[in-house]
Amino acid sequence: MSYSRLIMIASAVLCAGPAHAVVTGDAASCAAGKPSVLVHVSGIKQGSGRLKLSIYGADRDRWLAKQGRIAKLKVPVTGTAMDVCVAVPAAGRYAVAVHHDFNLDGKRDGADGGGYSRNPKVTLFDPKPDFEQAAFAVGKGPARVQVTMLYLHGLKVAPWVS
């Protein structure tokens, strides 16, 4: 990759506006074209709290298990949409789970939100999709995935509407 192309990619990744901010935790991996995941998280309830992104590898038995993730990144919420880059060890199949700790209490509760890569359908009574519903491929460079945050609305799980 040419130096000018690398600068252009880094500028695009690092200079997003405040409502669509890039967190720099692993942004260098995305800018350098290394195996990584650029997660676009949208529909965040408010620009406060903390996002926890958990990356899971292709071992379906470890999907959503507390000790099953291969990477975890906690970042402050800076807007209602954010791009977050997370480095992964190599090319392969991965899935992302995102938790919005809205009130910063460190627990999952009714105020918090969540979502998964590829936005599989979830319900209050079936909140965990199968790995294949959330899985995507990462090649030699960054893979882009979308996560729309979901929040509790009575007995229904749906995107936040202000």
C-alpha positions in Angstrom: 0.0 0.0 0.0 1.4 3.4 -0.9 2.2 6.0 1.8 -0.3 8.5 0.4 -3.1 5.9 0.4 -2.3 4.9 4.0 -2.4 8.6 5.1 -5.8 9.0 3.2 -7.3 5.9 5.0 -5.9 7.0 8.4 -7.4 10.5 7.9 -10.8 9.1 7.0 -10.8 6.8 10.0 -9.5 9.3 12.5 -11.3 12.5 11.4 -15.0 11.5 11.6 -17.4 14.0 13.1 -18.5 13.9 16.8 -21.9 12.1 16.1 -20.0 9.5 14.2 -16.7 9.3 16.1 -13.9 6.8 15.6 -12.4 5.4 18.8 -8.7 5.2 18.5 -8.2 2.1 20.6 -7.2 -0.1 17.7 -7.7 2.5 14.9 -4.1 2.0 13.8 -4.8 -1.6 12.9 -7.7 -0.5 10.6 -5.6 2.3 9.1 -2.6 0.0 8.5 -4.7 -2.6 6.7 -4.1 -5.4 9.3 -6.7 -8.0 10.1 -9.2 -6.1 12.1 -12.9 -5.3 12.4 -14.3 -1.8 11.9 -17.6 -1.9 13.7 -20.1 0.8 12.9 -22.4 1.0 15.9 -25.6 3.0 15.3 -28.7 3.8 17.2 -27.0 4.4 20.5 -29.6 5.7 23.0 -27.6 8.8 24.0 -24.0 10.0 23.8 -23.2 8.8 27.3 -22.1 5.6 29.0 -19.6 3.0 27.8 -19.6 0.5 24.9 -18.1 -2.9 25.4 -17.3 -4.7 22.2 -16.5 -8.5 22.4 -15.0 -10.3 19.5 -15.6 -14.1 19.2 -13.7 -16.5 16.9 -15.2 -19.3 14.8 -15.5 -21.8 17.8 -19.3 -21.9 18.1 -19.0 -23.5 21.6 -17.3 -20.3 22.8 -19.8 -17.9 21.2 -21.2 -15.5 23.9 -19.4 -17.5 26.7 -17.8 -15.1 29.2 -14.3 -16.6 28.7 -15.0 -17.3 25.0 -14.1 -14.0 23.5 -10.8 -13.4 21.8 -10.8 -9.7 22.2 -12.6 -7.1 24.3 -12.6 -3.3 24.0 -14.3 -0.8 26.3 -14.7 2.7 25.0 -16.6 5.8 26.2 -19.7 6.6 24.2 -19.1 9.8 22.2 -22.2 10.0 20.1 -25.3 8.2 18.9 -23.2 6.5 16.2 -19.6 5.4 16.4 -17.0 3.6 14.4 -14.8 1.4 16.6 -11.8 -0.6 15.3 -10.8 -3.8 17.0 -7.7 -5.8 16.0 -8.0 -9.6 15.5 -5.2 -12.1 15.5 -5.6 -13.3 11.9 -7.9 -13.6 8.9 -10.9 -15.9 9.7 -14.6 -15.9 10.8 -15.6 -13.7 13.7 -18.7 -12.3 15.3 -19.2 -9.2 17.5 -21.4 -8.6 20.5 -21.8 -5.0 21.8 -23.1 -3.9 25.2 -24.0 -0.3 26.0 -23.6 0.3 29.7 -25.8 3.3 29.7 -25.6 4.2 33.4 -22.0 3.1 33.9 -22.9 0.7 36.7 -21.0 -2.2 35.3 -24.1 -4.4 35.2 -26.6 -5.4 32.5 -29.9 -3.9 33.3 -33.0 -2.5 31.7 -31.4 0.9 30.8 -28.6 -0.8 28.8 -28.7 -1.8 25.2 -27.0 -4.4 23.0 -26.5 -5.7 19.6 -24.7 -8.1 17.3 -22.8 -8.0 14.1 -25.0 -8.4 11.0 -28.0 -7.4 13.2 -29.7 -10.8 13.6 -33.3 -10.7 15.0 -33.5 -11.1 18.7 -36.4 -11.0 21.2 -36.8 -10.6 24.9 -37.3 -14.4 25.1 -34.6 -15.3 22.6 -31.9 -12.7 23.1 -28.9 -14.7 21.8 -28.6 -15.4 18.1 -26.7 -18.4 16.7 -23.0 -17.7 15.8 -23.8 -18.1 12.1 -26.4 -15.3 12.2 -23.7 -12.9 13.5 -20.6 -14.3 11.8 -18.6 -12.5 9.1 -15.2 -13.0 7.3 -12.1 -11.0 8.0 -9.4 -11.0 5.3 -6.0 -9.5 5.3 -7.4 -6.0 6.0 -10.2 -4.5 8.0 -13.7 -6.0 7.7 -16.6 -3.5 8.1 -19.6 -4.7 10.1 -22.8 -2.9 11.2 -24.4 -3.2 14.6 -27.7 -1.5 15.3 -28.2 -1.1 19.1 -31.4 -2.6 20.6 -33.0 -1.5 23.8 -35.9 -2.8 26.0 -39.2 -1.2 25.2 -41.7 -2.9 27.6 -41.7 -6.5 26.6 -40.1 -5.8 23.2 -36.5 -5.4 22.1 -36.1 -2.8 19.4 -33.9 0.1 18.2 -34.1 3.3 20.3 -36.4 6.0 19.1 -36.1 9.4 20.7 
